[in-house]
Amino acid sequence: MGMDPVRANRMFEELTGQEISGWKIGRFLGAGKSALVCEAEQSGVRAALKVFDPELIHRFGKDKQLARINREQSLVGEKHEHLVEIYDGGECHHA
C-alpha cells in the first residue's frame, strides 16, 4: 500500500517554507510508497529531499526505516552513472 495522496499533500503543506537539517523545502515533486519528495536547497545546492511518512514509520517499525536510511546514507560521496548523488540522510525531529 502506498502513501495516501491526501496525506502526502497535507505533509507537504506543513513542510512548505520550512527547513529540515539545513535544507529549505521548495516545491512538491511527488510521493511514493512511504515518503514524499520535495525540491530542497542548501548553500546553493538544489536537491530532492525524501521525507518519510511518520505514520508508516510507526506502522512498519522505526528501526527498519532507520536501517534503510543508513544503507542509503552509506552511499554519500559515491559516484556511479546509475546512482543519484546522495548528500545527506538521517533522522530529523521536525516540529
Backbone as JSON, one array per atom type, in Angstrom:
{
  "sequence": "MGMDPVRANRMFEELTGQEISGWKIGRFLGAGKSALVCEAEQSGVRAALKVFDPELIHRFGKDKQLARINREQSLVGEKHEHLVEIYDGGECHHA",
  "N": [[0.84, -1.18, 0.0], [0.59, 2.18, -0.87], [1.6, 5.57, -0.07], [-0.95, 7.66, 1.06], [-2.4, 9.99, -1.09], [-3.72, 12.34, -0.2], [-2.77, 12.58, 2.39], [-0.03, 12.9, 1.81], [-0.11, 15.37, 0.52], [-1.0, 16.99, 2.63], [1.15, 16.7, 4.42], [3.14, 17.93, 2.88], [2.14, 20.56, 2.76], [2.47, 21.29, 5.43], [5.23, 21.31, 5.56], [6.08, 23.2, 3.72], [8.17, 25.88, 2.97], [9.65, 25.47, 5.26], [12.63, 24.37, 7.05], [14.64, 21.48, 6.94], [17.07, 19.9, 8.57], [18.83, 21.85, 7.64], [18.12, 22.06, 4.98], [16.17, 23.89, 2.84], [12.81, 23.68, 2.2], [11.28, 23.32, -0.93], [9.3, 23.16, -3.83], [6.7, 20.64, -4.22], [7.45, 17.41, -5.37], [6.55, 14.8, -5.66], [5.13, 11.63, -4.5], [5.83, 8.51, -3.01], [5.74, 5.09, -2.07], [6.3, 5.21, 0.7], [7.09, 7.76, 1.34], [7.26, 11.35, 0.83], [8.46, 13.49, -1.75], [10.34, 16.36, -2.09], [11.48, 19.37, -3.62], [14.52, 20.82, -2.6], [16.83, 23.15, -1.07], [20.16, 23.96, -0.21], [22.77, 25.95, 0.74], [23.1, 26.88, -1.93], [22.94, 24.52, -3.35], [20.77, 22.51, -5.14], [18.4, 19.97, -4.58], [16.64, 16.81, -4.35], [14.51, 16.07, -1.71], [13.72, 13.52, 0.44], [11.08, 12.66, 2.47], [10.04, 10.69, 4.99], [6.88, 9.23, 5.75], [5.58, 9.71, 8.88], [3.54, 8.14, 9.99], [3.68, 5.7, 8.59], [6.21, 4.9, 9.33], [5.79, 4.41, 12.02], [3.94, 2.31, 11.79], [5.35, 0.25, 10.4], [7.76, 0.07, 11.68], [10.31, 1.8, 13.26], [13.03, 1.13, 13.5], [13.52, -0.49, 11.26], [13.12, 1.35, 9.16], [15.11, 3.25, 9.76], [17.38, 1.67, 9.37], [17.21, 1.3, 6.63], [17.52, 3.98, 5.75], [20.12, 4.41, 6.69], [21.56, 2.59, 5.09], [21.26, 3.83, 2.59], [22.48, 6.25, 3.21], [25.09, 5.44, 3.49], [26.07, 5.63, 1.0], [26.79, 8.23, 0.5], [28.79, 10.5, -1.21], [29.66, 8.63, -3.05], [30.15, 7.84, -6.47], [28.53, 7.03, -9.45], [27.31, 6.07, -12.64], [24.69, 5.13, -12.6], [23.55, 5.95, -10.26], [21.96, 8.24, -8.18], [23.27, 11.26, -6.83], [23.91, 11.28, -3.44], [23.49, 13.36, -0.73], [23.02, 13.6, 2.02], [21.49, 12.28, 5.0], [19.34, 10.75, 7.43], [17.82, 10.8, 10.71], [15.46, 13.21, 11.51], [14.12, 15.59, 13.71], [11.45, 17.1, 13.32], [9.36, 19.75, 14.12]],
  "CA": [[0.0, 0.0, 0.0], [1.36, 3.4, -0.99], [1.25, 6.72, 0.75], [-2.2, 8.3, 0.69], [-2.12, 11.29, -1.72], [-4.23, 13.43, 0.64], [-1.8, 12.69, 3.49], [1.2, 13.46, 1.24], [-0.36, 16.79, 0.28], [-1.05, 17.64, 3.95], [2.53, 16.76, 4.92], [3.85, 18.95, 2.11], [1.67, 21.87, 3.2], [3.1, 21.55, 6.73], [6.67, 21.49, 5.38], [6.36, 24.3, 2.8], [8.9, 27.01, 3.52], [10.4, 25.06, 6.44], [13.96, 23.77, 6.84], [14.91, 20.19, 7.57], [18.52, 19.64, 8.59], [19.5, 22.86, 6.83], [17.58, 22.06, 3.62], [14.94, 24.67, 2.73], [11.83, 22.96, 1.39], [10.72, 24.01, -2.08], [8.05, 22.62, -4.37], [6.36, 19.21, -4.13], [7.82, 16.68, -6.58], [5.78, 13.56, -5.77], [5.08, 10.76, -3.33], [5.95, 7.09, -3.32], [5.1, 4.16, -1.15], [6.48, 5.53, 2.1], [7.65, 9.09, 1.55], [7.04, 12.36, -0.19], [9.71, 14.04, -2.27], [10.24, 17.79, -2.32], [12.68, 20.08, -4.02], [15.11, 21.48, -1.44], [18.07, 23.87, -1.38], [21.06, 24.24, 0.9], [24.03, 26.57, 0.3], [23.14, 26.95, -3.38], [22.78, 23.19, -3.95], [19.37, 22.06, -5.26], [18.32, 18.51, -4.5], [15.35, 16.24, -3.98], [14.52, 15.66, -0.31], [12.75, 12.46, 0.7], [10.61, 12.75, 3.84], [9.22, 9.53, 5.28], [5.6, 9.43, 6.43], [5.69, 9.22, 10.26], [2.54, 7.09, 10.23], [4.2, 4.44, 8.06], [7.35, 4.52, 10.17], [5.2, 3.82, 13.21], [3.27, 1.05, 11.45], [6.28, -0.8, 9.96], [8.91, 0.0, 12.57], [11.33, 2.83, 13.12], [14.35, 0.52, 13.31], [13.61, -0.94, 9.87], [13.27, 2.53, 8.31], [16.43, 3.83, 10.0], [18.36, 0.8, 8.7], [17.09, 1.64, 5.2], [18.15, 5.29, 5.57], [21.56, 4.24, 6.9], [22.11, 1.96, 3.88], [21.33, 4.87, 1.56], [23.46, 7.25, 3.65], [26.44, 4.89, 3.3], [26.46, 5.95, -0.38], [27.18, 9.64, 0.38], [30.11, 10.68, -1.81], [29.91, 7.63, -4.1], [29.8, 8.28, -7.83], [28.27, 5.96, -10.41], [26.39, 6.56, -13.65], [23.33, 4.68, -12.33], [23.24, 6.31, -8.89], [21.82, 9.66, -7.92], [24.21, 11.68, -5.8], [23.28, 11.39, -2.13], [24.2, 14.36, 0.04], [22.77, 13.6, 3.46], [20.42, 11.37, 5.42], [19.25, 10.51, 8.86], [16.58, 11.09, 11.41], [15.27, 14.6, 11.89], [12.98, 15.8, 14.62], [10.8, 18.31, 12.83], [8.16, 20.08, 14.91]],
  "C": [[0.88, 1.24, 0.0], [0.88, 4.49, -0.05], [-0.01, 7.37, 0.2], [-1.91, 9.69, 0.12], [-2.61, 12.48, -0.89], [-3.26, 13.67, 1.8], [-0.5, 13.32, 2.98], [1.03, 14.96, 1.03], [-0.38, 17.56, 1.61], [0.35, 17.76, 4.55], [3.31, 17.86, 4.2], [3.44, 20.34, 2.56], [2.3, 22.26, 4.53], [4.59, 21.87, 6.59], [7.03, 22.69, 4.51], [7.02, 25.47, 3.51], [9.74, 26.7, 4.75], [11.8, 24.59, 6.05], [14.02, 22.46, 7.59], [16.4, 19.95, 7.43], [19.28, 20.59, 7.67], [19.02, 22.95, 5.39], [16.26, 22.81, 3.62], [14.01, 23.99, 1.73], [11.29, 23.86, 0.28], [9.44, 23.33, -2.53], [7.93, 21.11, -4.2], [6.73, 18.53, -5.44], [7.01, 15.39, -6.76], [5.8, 12.79, -4.48], [5.16, 9.32, -3.8], [5.22, 6.26, -2.3], [5.18, 4.62, 0.3], [6.95, 6.95, 2.37], [7.18, 10.06, 0.49], [8.4, 12.92, -0.57], [9.46, 15.51, -2.62], [11.56, 18.29, -2.88], [13.21, 20.78, -2.76], [16.41, 22.15, -1.86], [18.84, 24.11, -0.09], [22.37, 24.77, 0.33], [24.19, 26.56, -1.22], [23.02, 25.62, -4.09], [21.29, 22.84, -3.95], [19.35, 20.55, -5.31], [16.87, 18.1, -4.26], [15.49, 15.74, -2.54], [13.39, 14.68, -0.09], [12.38, 12.52, 2.17], [9.64, 11.59, 4.09], [7.96, 9.92, 6.05], [5.72, 8.87, 7.85], [4.71, 8.1, 10.58], [3.05, 5.72, 9.74], [5.41, 3.97, 8.85], [6.83, 3.84, 11.42], [4.63, 2.43, 12.91], [4.27, -0.06, 11.14], [7.56, -0.88, 10.78], [9.99, 1.01, 12.25], [12.7, 2.22, 12.83], [14.56, 0.08, 11.86], [13.84, 0.25, 8.93], [14.62, 3.19, 8.51], [17.53, 2.99, 9.36], [18.37, 1.1, 7.2], [17.77, 2.97, 4.9], [19.66, 5.17, 5.71], [22.24, 3.57, 5.72], [22.27, 3.0, 2.77], [22.4, 5.91, 1.93], [24.89, 6.75, 3.47], [26.96, 5.19, 1.9], [26.82, 7.43, -0.58], [28.6, 9.71, -0.16], [30.46, 9.67, -2.89], [29.44, 8.18, -5.44], [29.62, 7.05, -8.72], [27.22, 6.47, -11.38], [24.94, 6.18, -13.39], [22.88, 5.0, -10.9], [23.06, 7.82, -8.79], [22.81, 10.02, -6.82], [23.44, 11.9, -4.5], [24.12, 12.33, -1.28], [24.12, 14.15, 1.55], [21.7, 12.55, 3.76], [20.43, 11.21, 6.91], [17.89, 10.85, 9.41], [16.55, 12.56, 11.81], [14.06, 14.69, 12.78], [12.38, 17.14, 14.27], [9.52, 18.55, 13.64], [7.0, 20.44, 14.03]]
}
